[in-house]
Amino acid sequence: MAKRVVADCRRFPSKKKCTLTIAGTEKEVLKVAVWHAVHDHGHKSSPALRKQIKSMLKKAR
Ligand SMILES: [Zn+2]
């Protein structure tokens, strides 16, 4: 079973004060978190953004 991780948008610098939490496998979370950052926060999709999001992922309990 793939390990589950969590991306907590509160840890992401933003003006929206977004409180979204995304949980799932790293692959799932990364995909949705990148989409969310681009569409809801206006970030540019780039390898750097993916890397930044990836660095924010925490292991889910
Ligand atoms: Zn957000």
N, CA, C, O and the ligand as a Tripos MOL2 file, in Angstrom:
@<TRIPOS>MOLECULE
protein
  245   243    62     0     0
PROTEIN
NO_CHARGES

@<TRIPOS>ATOM
      1 N           0.8500   -1.2020    0.0000 N.3       1 MET1
      2 CA          0.0000    0.0000    0.0000 C.3       1 MET1
      3 C           0.8860    1.2520    0.0000 C.2       1 MET1
      4 O           1.8270    1.3760    0.7840 O.2       1 MET1
      5 N           0.5550    2.1520   -0.8900 N.am      2 ALA2
      6 CA          1.3340    3.3900   -0.9810 C.3       2 ALA2
      7 C           1.1320    4.2280    0.2770 C.2       2 ALA2
      8 O           0.0420    4.2780    0.8470 O.2       2 ALA2
      9 N           2.2040    4.8800    0.6880 N.am      3 LYS3
     10 CA          2.0830    5.7090    1.8950 C.3       3 LYS3
     11 C           1.2620    6.9570    1.5840 C.2       3 LYS3
     12 O           1.3160    7.5130    0.4870 O.2       3 LYS3
     13 N           0.5090    7.3690    2.5810 N.am      4 ARG4
     14 CA         -0.3260    8.5510    2.4130 C.3       4 ARG4
     15 C           0.4030    9.7890    2.9330 C.2       4 ARG4
     16 O           1.1130    9.7580    3.9380 O.2       4 ARG4
     17 N           0.1900   10.8680    2.2010 N.am      5 VAL5
     18 CA          0.7810   12.1420    2.6210 C.3       5 VAL5
     19 C          -0.3140   13.2110    2.6520 C.2       5 VAL5
     20 O          -1.4040   13.0170    2.1150 O.2       5 VAL5
     21 N          -0.0070   14.3260    3.2800 N.am      6 VAL6
     22 CA         -0.9530   15.4240    3.4040 C.3       6 VAL6
     23 C          -0.2880   16.7220    2.9490 C.2       6 VAL6
     24 O           0.8500   17.0120    3.3190 O.2       6 VAL6
     25 N          -1.0060   17.4890    2.1500 N.am      7 ALA7
     26 CA         -0.5710   18.8460    1.8080 C.3       7 ALA7
     27 C          -1.5400   19.8050    2.5000 C.2       7 ALA7
     28 O          -2.7430   19.7870    2.2420 O.2       7 ALA7
     29 N          -1.0020   20.6260    3.3690 N.am      8 ASP8
     30 CA         -1.8320   21.5630    4.1200 C.3       8 ASP8
     31 C          -1.6230   22.9610    3.5390 C.2       8 ASP8
     32 O          -0.5320   23.5240    3.6290 O.2       8 ASP8
     33 N          -2.6690   23.5070    2.9470 N.am      9 CYS9
     34 CA         -2.5310   24.7930    2.2620 C.3       9 CYS9
     35 C          -2.2400   25.9390    3.2330 C.2       9 CYS9
     36 O          -1.7730   26.9980    2.8160 O.2       9 CYS9
     37 N          -2.5070   25.7390    4.4950 N.am     10 ARG10
     38 CA         -2.1950   26.7910    5.4730 C.3      10 ARG10
     39 C          -0.6950   27.0250    5.5650 C.2      10 ARG10
     40 O          -0.2420   28.0960    5.9700 O.2      10 ARG10
     41 N           0.0820   25.9860    5.1760 N.am     11 ARG11
     42 CA          1.5400   26.1120    5.2060 C.3      11 ARG11
     43 C           2.0810   26.7790    3.9400 C.2      11 ARG11
     44 O           3.2580   27.1290    3.8540 O.2      11 ARG11
     45 N           1.1960   26.9430    2.9750 N.am     12 PHE12
     46 CA          1.6020   27.5310    1.7050 C.3      12 PHE12
     47 C           1.4140   29.0470    1.7770 C.2      12 PHE12
     48 O           0.3310   29.5050    2.1430 O.2      12 PHE12
     49 N           2.4190   29.8240    1.4450 N.am     13 PRO13
     50 CA          2.2440   31.2770    1.5360 C.3      13 PRO13
     51 C           1.1670   31.7520    0.5660 C.2      13 PRO13
     52 O           1.2840   31.5450   -0.6420 O.2      13 PRO13
     53 N           0.1290   32.3810    1.0850 N.am     14 SER14
     54 CA         -0.9190   32.9060    0.2130 C.3      14 SER14
     55 C          -1.7020   33.9990    0.9110 C.2      14 SER14
     56 O          -1.7360   34.0890    2.1380 O.2      14 SER14
     57 N          -2.3350   34.8360    0.0820 N.am     15 LYS15
     58 CA         -3.1410   35.9320    0.6200 C.3      15 LYS15
     59 C          -4.5500   35.4660    0.9220 C.2      15 LYS15
     60 O          -5.2990   36.1450    1.6240 O.2      15 LYS15
     61 N          -4.9130   34.3000    0.3910 N.am     16 LYS16
     62 CA         -6.2930   33.8430    0.4960 C.3      16 LYS16
     63 C          -6.6250   33.2230    1.8480 C.2      16 LYS16
     64 O          -7.7950   32.9930    2.1550 O.2      16 LYS16
     65 N          -5.6280   32.9580    2.6400 N.am     17 LYS17
     66 CA         -5.8250   32.2660    3.9030 C.3      17 LYS17
     67 C          -6.6200   30.9850    3.6870 C.2      17 LYS17
     68 O          -7.5980   30.7010    4.3790 O.2      17 LYS17
     69 N          -6.1750   30.2510    2.7330 N.am     18 CYS18
     70 CA         -6.8120   29.0010    2.3550 C.3      18 CYS18
     71 C          -6.5050   27.9410    3.4220 C.2      18 CYS18
     72 O          -5.3870   27.8680    3.9330 O.2      18 CYS18
     73 N          -7.4980   27.1330    3.7460 N.am     19 THR19
     74 CA         -7.2950   26.1180    4.7840 C.3      19 THR19
     75 C          -7.4430   24.7060    4.2310 C.2      19 THR19
     76 O          -7.6050   23.7450    4.9840 O.2      19 THR19
     77 N          -7.3860   24.5940    2.9300 N.am     20 LEU20
     78 CA         -7.5660   23.2920    2.2910 C.3      20 LEU20
     79 C          -6.4770   22.3020    2.7010 C.2      20 LEU20
     80 O          -5.2990   22.6480    2.7880 O.2      20 LEU20
     81 N          -6.8940   21.0810    2.9450 N.am     21 THR21
     82 CA         -5.9520   19.9980    3.2070 C.3      21 THR21
     83 C          -6.2140   18.8900    2.1980 C.2      21 THR21
     84 O          -7.3520   18.4540    2.0220 O.2      21 THR21
     85 N          -5.1790   18.4490    1.5540 N.am     22 ILE22
     86 CA         -5.3120   17.3890    0.5530 C.3      22 ILE22
     87 C          -4.5450   16.1660    1.0560 C.2      22 ILE22
     88 O          -3.3660   16.2600    1.4000 O.2      22 ILE22
     89 N          -5.2210   15.0290    1.0950 N.am     23 ALA23
     90 CA         -4.5740   13.8090    1.5740 C.3      23 ALA23
     91 C          -4.7030   12.7010    0.5440 C.2      23 ALA23
     92 O          -5.7110   12.6000   -0.1550 O.2      23 ALA23
     93 N          -3.6790   11.8770    0.4590 N.am     24 GLY24
     94 CA         -3.6900   10.7400   -0.4490 C.3      24 GLY24
     95 C          -2.2720   10.2600   -0.6470 C.2      24 GLY24
     96 O          -1.3840   10.5750    0.1450 O.2      24 GLY24
     97 N          -2.0590    9.4940   -1.7110 N.am     25 THR25
     98 CA         -0.6900    9.0920   -2.0040 C.3      25 THR25
     99 C           0.0550   10.3200   -2.5400 C.2      25 THR25
    100 O          -0.5650   11.2970   -2.9600 O.2      25 THR25
    101 N           1.3790   10.2590   -2.5210 N.am     26 GLU26
    102 CA          2.1530   11.4150   -2.9550 C.3      26 GLU26
    103 C           1.7970   11.8170   -4.3900 C.2      26 GLU26
    104 O           1.7140   13.0000   -4.7200 O.2      26 GLU26
    105 N           1.5930   10.8100   -5.2200 N.am     27 LYS27
    106 CA          1.2580   11.0750   -6.6190 C.3      27 LYS27
    107 C          -0.0790   11.8080   -6.7290 C.2      27 LYS27
    108 O          -0.2050   12.7780   -7.4770 O.2      27 LYS27
    109 N          -1.0650   11.3390   -5.9830 N.am     28 GLU28
    110 CA         -2.4010   11.9520   -6.0120 C.3      28 GLU28
    111 C          -2.3730   13.3670   -5.4690 C.2      28 GLU28
    112 O          -2.9310   14.2920   -6.0590 O.2      28 GLU28
    113 N          -1.7110   13.5150   -4.3300 N.am     29 VAL29
    114 CA         -1.6840   14.8170   -3.6610 C.3      29 VAL29
    115 C          -0.9490   15.8490   -4.5160 C.2      29 VAL29
    116 O          -1.3870   16.9930   -4.6380 O.2      29 VAL29
    117 N           0.1520   15.4380   -5.0940 N.am     30 LEU30
    118 CA          0.9450   16.3570   -5.9090 C.3      30 LEU30
    119 C           0.1260   16.8770   -7.0930 C.2      30 LEU30
    120 O           0.1410   18.0680   -7.4050 O.2      30 LEU30
    121 N          -0.5770   15.9670   -7.7330 N.am     31 LYS31
    122 CA         -1.3750   16.3350   -8.8950 C.3      31 LYS31
    123 C          -2.4510   17.3590   -8.5300 C.2      31 LYS31
    124 O          -2.6060   18.3760   -9.2060 O.2      31 LYS31
    125 N          -3.1890   17.0820   -7.4590 N.am     32 VAL32
    126 CA         -4.2860   17.9570   -7.0490 C.3      32 VAL32
    127 C          -3.7470   19.2670   -6.4690 C.2      32 VAL32
    128 O          -4.3040   20.3390   -6.7060 O.2      32 VAL32
    129 N          -2.6600   19.1630   -5.7090 N.am     33 ALA33
    130 CA         -2.0990   20.3550   -5.0730 C.3      33 ALA33
    131 C          -1.5460   21.3230   -6.1190 C.2      33 ALA33
    132 O          -1.6820   22.5380   -5.9730 O.2      33 ALA33
    133 N          -0.9260   20.7910   -7.1700 N.am     34 VAL34
    134 CA         -0.4160   21.6550   -8.2360 C.3      34 VAL34
    135 C          -1.5930   22.3270   -8.9440 C.2      34 VAL34
    136 O          -1.5590   23.5240   -9.2320 O.2      34 VAL34
    137 N          -2.6290   21.5410   -9.2170 N.am     35 TRP35
    138 CA         -3.8320   22.0930   -9.8640 C.3      35 TRP35
    139 C          -4.4210   23.2070   -8.9940 C.2      35 TRP35
    140 O          -4.7630   24.2790   -9.4930 O.2      35 TRP35
    141 N          -4.5310   22.9530   -7.7410 N.am     36 HIS36
    142 CA         -5.1060   23.9150   -6.7970 C.3      36 HIS36
    143 C          -4.2590   25.1910   -6.7300 C.2      36 HIS36
    144 O          -4.7990   26.2970   -6.7310 O.2      36 HIS36
    145 N          -2.9600   25.0380   -6.6720 N.am     37 ALA37
    146 CA         -2.0640   26.1980   -6.5950 C.3      37 ALA37
    147 C          -2.1770   27.0610   -7.8490 C.2      37 ALA37
    148 O          -2.1270   28.2890   -7.7810 O.2      37 ALA37
    149 N          -2.3310   26.3950   -8.9920 N.am     38 VAL38
    150 CA         -2.4090   27.1220  -10.2570 C.3      38 VAL38
    151 C          -3.7830   27.7780  -10.4220 C.2      38 VAL38
    152 O          -3.8740   28.9610  -10.7520 O.2      38 VAL38
    153 N          -4.8590   26.9990  -10.1900 N.am     39 HIS39
    154 CA         -6.2000   27.5020  -10.4820 C.3      39 HIS39
    155 C          -6.7830   28.3660   -9.3690 C.2      39 HIS39
    156 O          -7.5130   29.3160   -9.6510 O.2      39 HIS39
    157 N          -6.4830   28.0620   -8.1440 N.am     40 ASP40
    158 CA         -7.0770   28.8250   -7.0430 C.3      40 ASP40
    159 C          -6.1410   29.8960   -6.4890 C.2      40 ASP40
    160 O          -6.5980   30.8690   -5.8880 O.2      40 ASP40
    161 N          -4.8390   29.7230   -6.6870 N.am     41 HIS41
    162 CA         -3.9160   30.6960   -6.1300 C.3      41 HIS41
    163 C          -3.1720   31.4830   -7.2020 C.2      41 HIS41
    164 O          -2.4240   32.4110   -6.8910 O.2      41 HIS41
    165 N          -3.3750   31.1170   -8.4520 N.am     42 GLY42
    166 CA         -2.7660   31.8740   -9.5410 C.3      42 GLY42
    167 C          -1.2740   31.6750   -9.7090 C.2      42 GLY42
    168 O          -0.5980   32.5070  -10.3140 O.2      42 GLY42
    169 N          -0.7500   30.5690   -9.1740 N.am     43 HIS43
    170 CA          0.6740   30.2750   -9.3780 C.3      43 HIS43
    171 C           0.8910   29.7670  -10.7910 C.2      43 HIS43
    172 O          -0.0210   29.2310  -11.4210 O.2      43 HIS43
    173 N           2.0900   29.9390  -11.2730 N.am     44 LYS44
    174 CA          2.4440   29.3980  -12.5800 C.3      44 LYS44
    175 C           2.8730   27.9520  -12.4090 C.2      44 LYS44
    176 O           3.7050   27.6350  -11.5590 O.2      44 LYS44
    177 N           2.2960   27.0780  -13.2260 N.am     45 SER45
    178 CA          2.7020   25.6760  -13.1720 C.3      45 SER45
    179 C           4.1230   25.5500  -13.6830 C.2      45 SER45
    180 O           4.4220   25.9520  -14.8070 O.2      45 SER45
    181 N           4.9950   24.9950  -12.8650 N.am     46 SER46
    182 CA          6.4030   24.8650  -13.2410 C.3      46 SER46
    183 C           7.0480   23.7820  -12.3950 C.2      46 SER46
    184 O           6.5210   23.4070  -11.3480 O.2      46 SER46
    185 N           8.1820   23.2830  -12.8480 N.am     47 PRO47
    186 CA          8.8920   22.2840  -12.0280 C.3      47 PRO47
    187 C           9.2260   22.8230  -10.6500 C.2      47 PRO47
    188 O           9.2460   22.0660   -9.6800 O.2      47 PRO47
    189 N           9.4920   24.1340  -10.5480 N.am     48 ALA48
    190 CA          9.8240   24.7400   -9.2550 C.3      48 ALA48
    191 C           8.6210   24.6970   -8.3160 C.2      48 ALA48
    192 O           8.7660   24.4510   -7.1180 O.2      48 ALA48
    193 N           7.4270   24.9400   -8.8720 N.am     49 LEU49
    194 CA          6.2140   24.8920   -8.0590 C.3      49 LEU49
    195 C           5.9850   23.4760   -7.5420 C.2      49 LEU49
    196 O           5.6830   23.2760   -6.3650 O.2      49 LEU49
    197 N           6.1290   22.5130   -8.4180 N.am     50 ARG50
    198 CA          5.9940   21.1030   -8.0200 C.3      50 ARG50
    199 C           6.9750   20.7600   -6.8980 C.2      50 ARG50
    200 O           6.6310   20.0820   -5.9300 O.2      50 ARG50
    201 N           8.1950   21.2460   -7.0570 N.am     51 LYS51
    202 CA          9.2240   20.9630   -6.0660 C.3      51 LYS51
    203 C           8.8620   21.5890   -4.7210 C.2      51 LYS51
    204 O           9.0410   20.9760   -3.6690 O.2      51 LYS51
    205 N           8.3500   22.8240   -4.7750 N.am     52 GLN52
    206 CA          7.9790   23.5190   -3.5510 C.3      52 GLN52
    207 C           6.8390   22.7820   -2.8580 C.2      52 GLN52
    208 O           6.8590   22.5910   -1.6420 O.2      52 GLN52
    209 N           5.8460   22.3710   -3.6400 N.am     53 ILE53
    210 CA          4.7110   21.6410   -3.0640 C.3      53 ILE53
    211 C           5.1850   20.3070   -2.4990 C.2      53 ILE53
    212 O           4.7700   19.8990   -1.4140 O.2      53 ILE53
    213 N           6.0460   19.6410   -3.2340 N.am     54 LYS54
    214 CA          6.5520   18.3480   -2.7910 C.3      54 LYS54
    215 C           7.2820   18.4730   -1.4470 C.2      54 LYS54
    216 O           7.2040   17.5840   -0.5990 O.2      54 LYS54
    217 N           7.9790   19.5720   -1.2760 N.am     55 SER55
    218 CA          8.7270   19.7890   -0.0420 C.3      55 SER55
    219 C           7.8050   20.0610    1.1460 C.2      55 SER55
    220 O           8.2200   19.9460    2.2990 O.2      55 SER55
    221 N           6.5330   20.4260    0.8540 N.am     56 MET56
    222 CA          5.5740   20.7220    1.9240 C.3      56 MET56
    223 C           4.7910   19.5040    2.3820 C.2      56 MET56
    224 O           4.1000   19.5430    3.4000 O.2      56 MET56
    225 N           4.9040   18.4350    1.6320 N.am     57 LEU57
    226 CA          4.1000   17.2610    1.9700 C.3      57 LEU57
    227 C           4.5360   16.6610    3.2950 C.2      57 LEU57
    228 O           5.7240   16.5460    3.5970 O.2      57 LEU57
    229 N           3.5280   16.2840    4.0750 N.am     58 LYS58
    230 CA          3.8070   15.6450    5.3690 C.3      58 LYS58
    231 C           3.2340   14.2500    5.3530 C.2      58 LYS58
    232 O           2.2320   13.9770    4.6920 O.2      58 LYS58
    233 N           3.8720   13.3860    6.0780 N.am     59 LYS59
    234 CA          3.3650   12.0310    6.2020 C.3      59 LYS59
    235 C           2.0360   12.0420    6.9420 C.2      59 LYS59
    236 O           1.9060   12.6690    7.9930 O.2      59 LYS59
    237 N           1.0500   11.3420    6.3840 N.am     60 ALA60
    238 CA         -0.2320   11.2330    7.0770 C.3      60 ALA60
    239 C          -0.1350   10.1080    8.1020 C.2      60 ALA60
    240 O           0.5850    9.1290    7.9100 O.2      60 ALA60
    241 N          -0.8650   10.2700    9.1730 N.am     61 ARG61
    242 CA         -0.8430    9.2350   10.2120 C.3      61 ARG61
    243 C          -1.8810    8.1750    9.9270 C.2      61 ARG61
    244 O          -2.0130    7.2190   10.6920 O.2      61 ARG61
    245 ZN         -5.1480   26.7850   -1.1960 Zn       62 ZN62
@<TRIPOS>BOND
     1     1     2 1
     2     2     3 1
     3     3     4 2
     4     3     5 am
     5     5     6 1
     6     6     7 1
     7     7     8 2
     8     7     9 am
     9     9    10 1
    10    10    11 1
    11    11    12 2
    12    11    13 am
    13    13    14 1
    14    14    15 1
    15    15    16 2
    16    15    17 am
    17    17    18 1
    18    18    19 1
    19    19    20 2
    20    19    21 am
    21    21    22 1
    22    22    23 1
    23    23    24 2
    24    23    25 am
    25    25    26 1
    26    26    27 1
    27    27    28 2
    28    27    29 am
    29    29    30 1
    30    30    31 1
    31    31    32 2
    32    31    33 am
    33    33    34 1
    34    34    35 1
    35    35    36 2
    36    35    37 am
    37    37    38 1
    38    38    39 1
    39    39    40 2
    40    39    41 am
    41    41    42 1
    42    42    43 1
    43    43    44 2
    44    43    45 am
    45    45    46 1
    46    46    47 1
    47    47    48 2
    48    47    49 am
    49    49    50 1
    50    50    51 1
    51    51    52 2
    52    51    53 am
    53    53    54 1
    54    54    55 1
    55    55    56 2
    56    55    57 am
    57    57    58 1
    58    58    59 1
    59    59    60 2
    60    59    61 am
    61    61    62 1
    62    62    63 1
    63    63    64 2
    64    63    65 am
    65    65    66 1
    66    66    67 1
    67    67    68 2
    68    67    69 am
    69    69    70 1
    70    70    71 1
    71    71    72 2
    72    71    73 am
    73    73    74 1
    74    74    75 1
    75    75    76 2
    76    75    77 am
    77    77    78 1
    78    78    79 1
    79    79    80 2
    80    79    81 am
    81    81    82 1
    82    82    83 1
    83    83    84 2
    84    83    85 am
    85    85    86 1
    86    86    87 1
    87    87    88 2
    88    87    89 am
    89    89    90 1
    90    90    91 1
    91    91    92 2
    92    91    93 am
    93    93    94 1
    94    94    95 1
    95    95    96 2
    96    95    97 am
    97    97    98 1
    98    98    99 1
    99    99   100 2
   100    99   101 am
   101   101   102 1
   102   102   103 1
   103   103   104 2
   104   103   105 am
   105   105   106 1
   106   106   107 1
   107   107   108 2
   108   107   109 am
   109   109   110 1
   110   110   111 1
   111   111   112 2
   112   111   113 am
   113   113   114 1
   114   114   115 1
   115   115   116 2
   116   115   117 am
   117   117   118 1
   118   118   119 1
   119   119   120 2
   120   119   121 am
   121   121   122 1
   122   122   123 1
   123   123   124 2
   124   123   125 am
   125   125   126 1
   126   126   127 1
   127   127   128 2
   128   127   129 am
   129   129   130 1
   130   130   131 1
   131   131   132 2
   132   131   133 am
   133   133   134 1
   134   134   135 1
   135   135   136 2
   136   135   137 am
   137   137   138 1
   138   138   139 1
   139   139   140 2
   140   139   141 am
   141   141   142 1
   142   142   143 1
   143   143   144 2
   144   143   145 am
   145   145   146 1
   146   146   147 1
   147   147   148 2
   148   147   149 am
   149   149   150 1
   150   150   151 1
   151   151   152 2
   152   151   153 am
   153   153   154 1
   154   154   155 1
   155   155   156 2
   156   155   157 am
   157   157   158 1
   158   158   159 1
   159   159   160 2
   160   159   161 am
   161   161   162 1
   162   162   163 1
   163   163   164 2
   164   163   165 am
   165   165   166 1
   166   166   167 1
   167   167   168 2
   168   167   169 am
   169   169   170 1
   170   170   171 1
   171   171   172 2
   172   171   173 am
   173   173   174 1
   174   174   175 1
   175   175   176 2
   176   175   177 am
   177   177   178 1
   178   178   179 1
   179   179   180 2
   180   179   181 am
   181   181   182 1
   182   182   183 1
   183   183   184 2
   184   183   185 am
   185   185   186 1
   186   186   187 1
   187   187   188 2
   188   187   189 am
   189   189   190 1
   190   190   191 1
   191   191   192 2
   192   191   193 am
   193   193   194 1
   194   194   195 1
   195   195   196 2
   196   195   197 am
   197   197   198 1
   198   198   199 1
   199   199   200 2
   200   199   201 am
   201   201   202 1
   202   202   203 1
   203   203   204 2
   204   203   205 am
   205   205   206 1
   206   206   207 1
   207   207   208 2
   208   207   209 am
   209   209   210 1
   210   210   211 1
   211   211   212 2
   212   211   213 am
   213   213   214 1
   214   214   215 1
   215   215   216 2
   216   215   217 am
   217   217   218 1
   218   218   219 1
   219   219   220 2
   220   219   221 am
   221   221   222 1
   222   222   223 1
   223   223   224 2
   224   223   225 am
   225   225   226 1
   226   226   227 1
   227   227   228 2
   228   227   229 am
   229   229   230 1
   230   230   231 1
   231   231   232 2
   232   231   233 am
   233   233   234 1
   234   234   235 1
   235   235   236 2
   236   235   237 am
   237   237   238 1
   238   238   239 1
   239   239   240 2
   240   239   241 am
   241   241   242 1
   242   242   243 1
   243   243   244 2
@<TRIPOS>SUBSTRUCTURE
     1 MET1         2 RESIDUE 1 A MET
     2 ALA2         6 RESIDUE 1 A ALA
     3 LYS3        10 RESIDUE 1 A LYS
     4 ARG4        14 RESIDUE 1 A ARG
     5 VAL5        18 RESIDUE 1 A VAL
     6 VAL6        22 RESIDUE 1 A VAL
     7 ALA7        26 RESIDUE 1 A ALA
     8 ASP8        30 RESIDUE 1 A ASP
     9 CYS9        34 RESIDUE 1 A CYS
    10 ARG10       38 RESIDUE 1 A ARG
    11 ARG11       42 RESIDUE 1 A ARG
    12 PHE12       46 RESIDUE 1 A PHE
    13 PRO13       50 RESIDUE 1 A PRO
    14 SER14       54 RESIDUE 1 A SER
    15 LYS15       58 RESIDUE 1 A LYS
    16 LYS16       62 RESIDUE 1 A LYS
    17 LYS17       66 RESIDUE 1 A LYS
    18 CYS18       70 RESIDUE 1 A CYS
    19 THR19       74 RESIDUE 1 A THR
    20 LEU20       78 RESIDUE 1 A LEU
    21 THR21       82 RESIDUE 1 A THR
    22 ILE22       86 RESIDUE 1 A ILE
    23 ALA23       90 RESIDUE 1 A ALA
    24 GLY24       94 RESIDUE 1 A GLY
    25 THR25       98 RESIDUE 1 A THR
    26 GLU26      102 RESIDUE 1 A GLU
    27 LYS27      106 RESIDUE 1 A LYS
    28 GLU28      110 RESIDUE 1 A GLU
    29 VAL29      114 RESIDUE 1 A VAL
    30 LEU30      118 RESIDUE 1 A LEU
    31 LYS31      122 RESIDUE 1 A LYS
    32 VAL32      126 RESIDUE 1 A VAL
    33 ALA33      130 RESIDUE 1 A ALA
    34 VAL34      134 RESIDUE 1 A VAL
    35 TRP35      138 RESIDUE 1 A TRP
    36 HIS36      142 RESIDUE 1 A HIS
    37 ALA37      146 RESIDUE 1 A ALA
    38 VAL38      150 RESIDUE 1 A VAL
    39 HIS39      154 RESIDUE 1 A HIS
    40 ASP40      158 RESIDUE 1 A ASP
    41 HIS41      162 RESIDUE 1 A HIS
    42 GLY42      166 RESIDUE 1 A GLY
    43 HIS43      170 RESIDUE 1 A HIS
    44 LYS44      174 RESIDUE 1 A LYS
    45 SER45      178 RESIDUE 1 A SER
    46 SER46      182 RESIDUE 1 A SER
    47 PRO47      186 RESIDUE 1 A PRO
    48 ALA48      190 RESIDUE 1 A ALA
    49 LEU49      194 RESIDUE 1 A LEU
    50 ARG50      198 RESIDUE 1 A ARG
    51 LYS51      202 RESIDUE 1 A LYS
    52 GLN52      206 RESIDUE 1 A GLN
    53 ILE53      210 RESIDUE 1 A ILE
    54 LYS54      214 RESIDUE 1 A LYS
    55 SER55      218 RESIDUE 1 A SER
    56 MET56      222 RESIDUE 1 A MET
    57 LEU57      226 RESIDUE 1 A LEU
    58 LYS58      230 RESIDUE 1 A LYS
    59 LYS59      234 RESIDUE 1 A LYS
    60 ALA60      238 RESIDUE 1 A ALA
    61 ARG61      242 RESIDUE 1 A ARG
    62 ZN62       245 GROUP 0 **** ****
